[in-house]
Amino acid sequence: ERPNMKVPADNHNWQITPENLIESAIYYAVRKVIPATWLNDRDQFLHPNEGWRKDKEFQNDCLAYSLFHGQNRISTKEGTNHWIPFTENEVNSCEKFESKFMSKFIKGKIKIGDDSPPDIFNIVSEPVEHYEVPLKFSSEAKAVFDAGRGLWRYYHAQPKCNVNASMYDIREHFQQRNSKGKMNNKSSDETYTKLISDLRDKLKLLAQKIEPKVYDYEFLKA
């Protein structure tokens, strides 16, 4: 299973492959972990130094953050959802998923090829080392996975749920859309509200862990 996942990236589409998934997650996370304010919303993101390449915990933290962040708008409406980070048993799914890519990637079961992926940081240097072994996550990232798993399980307990639903699809299911087609900010489902609030709290703690390294690795200048 080697999907080419097309996702929006600013004003163009970015093709994500097993070879550049980690870099893509870093690209996403470093742009989202620091809330935009009138003081920093014009700060320029830069070519990072080489430190991030050997920092596996940072890389995996960014992947966890990207998988569960509210602005990740991967949806089954756009095609097969390759971003389900759990197995069917973990979320009590009644059917098999169309794609098991992400859970296999996390477990180190995806073959990483020798193809040279586009270097999204535009650095001419040695390629990132990808190891076909299970990813190790920090305690903060594990807490995010635990909170996300609870949310997924609750969704899969709903009648006529879409077994291949993404995080975005789950939010849409519970929050619905208003007359203008915009997703509502809140849900009338109290259990969902508690679960999504817990996930967001855990994401904030993970963001606080990632943020200093955004400056250490010079994605932004302090």
CORNORHU-V166180 format. One record per residue. N is the residue number from 1. RES is the residue in one small letter. OMEGA is omega in whole degrees, 0 to 359 (none if undefined). NEAR is the number of other C-alpha atoms within 10 Angstrom. D_CENTER is the distance of its C-alpha to the mean C-alpha in Angstrom with 1 decimal. Layout:
n = {N,N}
res = {RES,RES}
omega = {OMEGA,OMEGA}
near = {NEAR,NEAR}
d_center = {D_CENTER,D_CENTER}
//
This chain:
n = {1,2,3,4,5,6,7,8,9,10,11,12,13,14,15,16,17,18,19,20,21,22,23,24,25,26,27,28,29,30,31,32,33,34,35,36,37,38,39,40,41,42,43,44,45,46,47,48,49,50,51,52,53,54,55,56,57,58,59,60,61,62,63,64,65,66,67,68,69,70,71,72,73,74,75,76,77,78,79,80,81,82,83,84,85,86,87,88,89,90,91,92,93,94,95,96,97,98,99,100,101,102,103,104,105,106,107,108,109,110,111,112,113,114,115,116,117,118,119,120,121,122,123,124,125,126,127,128,129,130,131,132,133,134,135,136,137,138,139,140,141,142,143,144,145,146,147,148,149,150,151,152,153,154,155,156,157,158,159,160,161,162,163,164,165,166,167,168,169,170,171,172,173,174,175,176,177,178,179,180,181,182,183,184,185,186,187,188,189,190,191,192,193,194,195,196,197,198,199,200,201,202,203,204,205,206,207,208,209,210,211,212,213,214,215,216,217,218,219,220,221,222}
res = {e,r,p,n,m,k,v,p,a,d,n,h,n,w,q,i,t,p,e,n,l,i,e,s,a,i,y,y,a,v,r,k,v,i,p,a,t,w,l,n,d,r,d,q,f,l,h,p,n,e,g,w,r,k,d,k,e,f,q,n,d,c,l,a,y,s,l,f,h,g,q,n,r,i,s,t,k,e,g,t,n,h,w,i,p,f,t,e,n,e,v,n,s,c,e,k,f,e,s,k,f,m,s,k,f,i,k,g,k,i,k,i,g,d,d,s,p,p,d,i,f,n,i,v,s,e,p,v,e,h,y,e,v,p,l,k,f,s,s,e,a,k,a,v,f,d,a,g,r,g,l,w,r,y,y,h,a,q,p,k,c,n,v,n,a,s,m,y,d,i,r,e,h,f,q,q,r,n,s,k,g,k,m,n,n,k,s,s,d,e,t,y,t,k,l,i,s,d,l,r,d,k,l,k,l,l,a,q,k,i,e,p,k,v,y,d,y,e,f,l,k,a}
omega = {183,184,166,187,179,178,178,176,185,185,179,178,181,179,180,179,176,183,182,181,181,179,179,178,177,179,181,187,184,179,185,189,181,182,180,175,179,179,188,188,175,177,184,173,189,171,183,171,188,187,184,186,181,184,183,180,177,180,183,173,180,178,179,180,183,182,189,183,184,180,172,188,171,182,176,177,182,181,182,179,180,189,178,186,184,172,179,182,182,184,179,179,181,179,178,177,175,181,175,186,190,179,176,178,180,180,179,184,177,179,177,185,180,179,178,181,175,179,186,177,174,179,177,183,180,180,177,179,176,180,179,177,179,178,177,185,176,179,179,179,178,178,177,178,180,179,178,180,178,179,179,181,180,178,182,175,181,177,175,177,175,187,181,186,175,175,180,179,179,178,181,180,185,184,180,180,179,184,179,178,180,179,178,180,185,177,176,180,185,180,177,181,179,182,182,177,178,178,180,177,180,177,178,178,177,178,179,178,181,189,181,182,173,178,179,182,170,167,172,175,180,none}
near = {14,14,14,12,18,15,16,12,12,7,6,9,11,15,17,19,19,21,21,20,17,21,22,22,20,24,18,20,24,21,15,16,22,17,9,12,8,6,7,10,10,9,11,10,13,12,14,19,13,14,11,20,16,11,11,16,16,19,22,20,26,25,23,25,29,23,24,22,19,14,12,17,15,22,20,15,10,10,10,17,22,24,21,22,23,19,18,19,11,12,19,15,19,12,11,12,19,12,18,19,23,22,19,18,20,20,15,16,15,19,15,16,12,7,10,9,17,13,14,13,14,9,12,7,8,8,12,16,10,15,11,14,12,14,14,14,19,15,11,20,24,16,20,25,22,15,21,25,19,18,23,23,16,16,23,21,13,10,7,8,14,17,18,24,24,25,25,17,18,21,21,17,17,17,18,17,13,10,7,6,8,10,15,14,11,13,15,10,10,10,12,20,16,12,18,18,13,19,22,18,15,22,26,18,15,23,22,14,17,22,16,14,17,23,14,15,17,18,20,18,13,9}
d_center = {18.8,17.7,15.9,15.8,12.9,13.9,11.7,13.3,13.7,16.2,19.4,18.6,16.4,14.5,14.9,12.3,14.1,14.0,15.8,13.5,9.9,9.9,11.7,9.5,6.4,9.5,10.8,8.1,8.1,11.8,12.5,11.0,12.0,15.6,16.9,19.1,22.8,26.0,26.5,23.3,22.1,24.2,23.1,22.6,19.7,21.5,21.4,20.4,22.8,22.5,21.5,17.7,18.6,20.1,17.9,15.8,14.8,13.4,11.5,10.1,9.5,7.4,5.3,5.4,5.1,2.3,1.9,5.0,6.1,9.1,9.2,6.6,9.8,9.5,12.8,15.4,17.8,16.8,17.3,16.0,12.5,11.2,7.8,9.7,9.0,12.6,16.1,18.5,20.6,17.9,17.6,21.2,20.6,24.0,23.1,21.3,18.0,18.5,15.9,15.1,13.4,10.1,12.3,14.9,12.8,11.9,15.7,16.8,18.4,17.4,20.1,19.1,21.8,23.9,22.9,22.4,19.1,19.4,19.1,16.9,18.4,21.9,23.2,26.0,25.8,25.0,21.8,18.9,19.9,17.8,19.2,19.3,19.2,16.9,14.2,15.5,13.5,15.1,16.6,14.3,11.2,13.3,14.2,10.8,10.7,14.3,13.8,11.2,13.7,16.5,15.1,14.5,18.1,19.6,18.4,19.7,23.0,23.5,26.2,25.3,21.5,19.6,18.6,15.9,14.3,10.7,9.3,11.1,14.1,14.5,14.7,17.1,19.1,19.9,20.1,21.9,22.9,26.0,29.0,27.4,24.4,22.0,19.7,21.5,20.2,21.5,22.4,25.8,24.3,24.8,23.0,19.8,20.3,20.7,17.6,15.2,17.1,16.6,12.8,13.0,15.6,13.6,10.8,13.8,15.2,12.2,12.3,16.0,15.7,13.7,15.9,19.1,17.8,16.9,20.6,21.7,20.2,21.5,18.6,20.7,24.3,25.3}
//
